Amino acid sequence: MCSSDLVPVSVGETVPVNLVANDVSGNQTRQEYILESSAVASIRILVPGIDLQFVSDGSPINVQVAARLTAVEEGNSVQVRVGADVVPLTVTGTLANGSVDLSGTDGEQVISFEMLNAAQEIVAQAQRTVSIIDETNIPIELIRMEPANNQRFVDTN
């Protein structure tokens, strides 16, 4: 069995990663690696927020996106990718913003911000996962009704 996870590493930060391998005989091998980002450019997502949830009626949801950029060079561009859809963002100084349409289907969607150099190569990338909740999956229950049904001596509205 193999599992994989993304390991976020900010610019100039070091992150230890421990790998453990088990074989069918019960042997175990451990190895620690230190990851350090030497990237110059970076993207810090501002909008949408972390662990954001949208309630949908099934129609697409237009979402504003924005990110703070570092080391923006002449000819760099920023785009947002949701599935196969790619939307270019407007870059003003160190801020990239725009909007993207998310499908209104129930589940999680990944919004990927990508900074491209003049040769259209990715020089920085950041991701944010948002949840879409179908409104029909939200239970609605009547807790209390006032005045109570058939209550006496109550003025009508």
Secondary structure as GFF3:
##gff-version 3
##sequence-region A 1 157
A	DSSP	beta_strand	14	22	.	.	.	ID=ss1
A	DSSP	beta_strand	28	36	.	.	.	ID=ss2
A	DSSP	beta_strand	42	47	.	.	.	ID=ss3
A	DSSP	beta_strand	53	56	.	.	.	ID=ss4
A	DSSP	beta_strand	61	70	.	.	.	ID=ss5
A	DSSP	beta_strand	77	82	.	.	.	ID=ss6
A	DSSP	beta_strand	85	88	.	.	.	ID=ss7
A	DSSP	beta_strand	90	92	.	.	.	ID=ss8
A	DSSP	beta_strand	95	102	.	.	.	ID=ss9
A	DSSP	beta_strand	107	116	.	.	.	ID=ss10
A	DSSP	beta_strand	122	134	.	.	.	ID=ss11
A	DSSP	three_ten_helix	135	137	.	.	.	ID=ss12
###
